[in-house]
C-alpha cells in the first residue's frame, strides 16, 4: 500500500500482481477501520479482512468438492468445524454445486 501526503492509503497489488481480495474491498475495510479507530480507539480490520477472504475463497472449494465439507477440510488442512464456523459467520452457502452438504 502506498501513502500520500494527505494521509490516505491506496492499495497496491502484491509483487505477483494478484490479490485474492478486490482492491475496493481492501480500501473499504481500511477506511472503516480508520473510522472505528477514531471513534472507538481501535479498528477491526483483521477480522473484516479474514471474513472477506472467507467469502471469496471458501465457495470455490465447496463448488470444487460438490459441497463435501470433509473434503474441503482435507484440502485446506483445517478442521471441518472451523470451516463450518467461518461459513456461518460470513453467511456462506456450503452446498457447492450439488445443493447439499455432504461428508466423507
C-alpha positions, 0 to 999 in steps of 0.5 A, spaced: 500 500 500 502 506 498 501 513 502 500 520 500 501 526 503 494 527 505 494 521 509 490 516 505 492 509 503 491 506 496 492 499 495 497 496 491 497 489 488 502 484 491 509 483 487 505 477 483 500 482 481 494 478 484 490 479 490 485 474 492 481 480 495 478 486 490 482 492 491 475 496 493 474 491 498 481 492 501 480 500 501 473 499 504 475 495 510 481 500 511 477 506 511 472 503 516 477 501 520 480 508 520 473 510 522 472 505 528 479 507 530 477 514 531 471 513 534 472 507 538 480 507 539 481 501 535 479 498 528 477 491 526 480 490 520 483 483 521 477 480 522 473 484 516 479 482 512 479 474 514 471 474 513 472 477 506 477 472 504 472 467 507 467 469 502 471 469 496 475 463 497 471 458 501 465 457 495 470 455 490 472 449 494 465 447 496 463 448 488 470 444 487 468 438 492 460 438 490 459 441 497 463 435 501 465 439 507 470 433 509 473 434 503 474 441 503 477 440 510 482 435 507 484 440 502 485 446 506 488 442 512 483 445 517 478 442 521 471 441 518 468 445 524 472 451 523 470 451 516 463 450 518 464 456 523 467 461 518 461 459 513 456 461 518 459 467 520 460 470 513 453 467 511 456 462 506 452 457 502 456 450 503 452 446 498 457 447 492 454 445 486 450 439 488 445 443 493 447 439 499 452 438 504 455 432 504 461 428 508 466 423 507 
